């Protein structure tokens, strides 16, 4: 329970600085701050990060166009197989290149955490996404070899970085509000001493403007 004069902001700053704090727990506390500030952009960001984004258009930059690569398993003469073969981009038709080598993540932070942990538990360095076999049929890397299976891989570190971006932005926003009024986290939206929407917008713009 927050009881001291600047409790909520202090708690947010402390928790955001600890790698051990689950991002979903951090955001639930950030939701309290968003409510007390009654600042719509921060409310929306917290809600979207917790519950997932409604569409790709709403995504901040750190969730967009995360690079991946196409991989294939090949079979050739006398049943010879080659596994985990990277597909050169020159082999990928233009209309498929963006779709299967760049990824947008609309998922809530808890689901992203599960994806990362699932891969780590299997000692996998990448998340795998199936690709229609029809694309594999269009790719010819080595003469005499055909595609058995095809998939996309995205580095686990790249996906985990989404969570770090959320952690860092929560911390920076809390610090920015703290600089204006250390007691803001304990005040109601109607309190005359609460941080104004204009001041909150200034902090939000600095923290999220390049998202």
FENTALIN-V108479 format. One line per field, one symbol per residue. ss: DSSP state (H for helix, E for strand, C for the rest). psi: psi as a letter, one per 30 degrees, with the letter a starting at -180 (. if undefined). Layout:
ss->???
psi->???
This chain:
ss->CCCCCCHHHHHHHHHHCCCCCCHHHHHHHHHHHHHHHCCHHHHHHHHHHHHCCCCHHHCCHHHCCEEEEEEEEEECHHHCEEEEEECCHHHCCHHHHHHHHEECCCCCHHHHHHHHHHHHHCCCCEEEEECCHHHHHHCCCCCCCEEEEEEEEEEHHHHHHHHHHHHHHHHHHHHHHHHHCCCHHHCCCCCCCCCCHHHHHHHHHHHHCCC
psi->kjfleheeeeeeeeeffkffkkeeeeeeeeeeeeeefhjeeeeeeeeeeeflkfleefkleffkhkkalkllklkakggkkklhjkjkfffkkeffeeegfkkkjflleeeeeeeeeeeefghkflkkkkkkfeeeffkjekkfklkelklkkkkeeeeffeeeeeeeeeeeeeeeeeeejfgeffklffkfglkleeeeeeeeeeefeg.
